Amino acid sequence: MVAKRANQISNNIKEELHSKLSEFASSNDNLEEVFENREQIEISKHYERMPKPTLIAIDEFLNNKVYFRNPSKEQG
C-alpha cells in the first residue's frame, strides 16, 4: 500500500516538474541561453531537495493521512 502511494506521489511530482520545465522549452535555444537560465536551475534544485516519495508515503501512512480499501473484501 505504501509503495503504491509512493508511486502516485512520484508520478505527481514528475508531472508537476515537467509542466514547470516545459515553460522554458524553446526550439531555438542556443548554448548560452541554456546555461544562463537560473530560474530553471532553481526549480530543478527545489525538486532535488524535496523528500523522496517513499518518505512522504510512509509519513502519510503513519499519520493516518492515506485512505485505502480492499475491493476484494468489500465484494463478499
C-alpha positions in Angstrom: 0.0 0.0 0.0 2.8 2.4 0.9 4.7 1.5 -2.3 1.6 2.2 -4.4 1.1 5.6 -2.7 4.8 6.4 -3.2 4.4 5.7 -7.0 1.4 8.0 -7.0 3.4 10.8 -5.4 6.3 10.2 -7.7 4.1 10.4 -10.8 2.5 13.6 -9.5 5.9 15.2 -8.8 7.2 14.2 -12.2 4.2 15.7 -14.0 4.5 18.9 -12.0 8.2 19.2 -12.7 7.8 18.6 -16.4 5.0 21.1 -16.7 7.1 23.8 -15.0 10.2 23.0 -17.1 8.2 22.9 -20.3 7.6 26.6 -19.9 11.3 27.0 -20.6 11.4 24.8 -23.7 12.2 26.5 -26.9 13.0 25.1 -30.3 15.8 27.6 -30.9 17.7 27.5 -27.6 21.4 28.3 -28.0 24.0 27.0 -25.6 24.4 30.4 -23.8 20.7 30.6 -23.1 20.7 27.1 -21.6 23.5 27.9 -19.2 22.0 31.3 -18.2 18.6 30.2 -17.2 18.9 30.4 -13.5 15.2 30.1 -12.8 15.1 26.7 -14.5 18.1 25.6 -12.4 16.4 26.8 -9.2 13.2 24.8 -10.0 15.3 21.7 -10.6 17.2 22.2 -7.4 14.0 22.6 -5.4 12.7 19.3 -6.6 16.0 17.6 -5.9 15.8 18.8 -2.3 12.3 17.6 -1.7 11.8 14.4 0.4 11.7 11.3 -1.6 8.2 9.9 -2.5 8.7 6.9 -0.3 9.3 9.0 2.8 6.3 11.1 2.1 4.1 8.0 1.7 5.4 6.5 4.9 4.7 9.7 6.8 1.2 9.9 5.3 0.6 6.2 6.4 1.9 6.7 9.9 -0.2 9.9 10.4 -3.4 8.2 9.0 -3.5 10.6 6.0 -3.9 7.7 3.5 -7.3 6.4 2.5 -7.3 2.8 1.4 -9.7 0.0 0.9 -9.6 -3.7 -0.2 -12.1 -4.2 -3.0 -12.0 -8.0 -2.8 -13.1 -7.8 0.9 -15.9 -5.4 0.1 -17.5 -7.7 -2.6 -18.1 -10.6 -0.2 
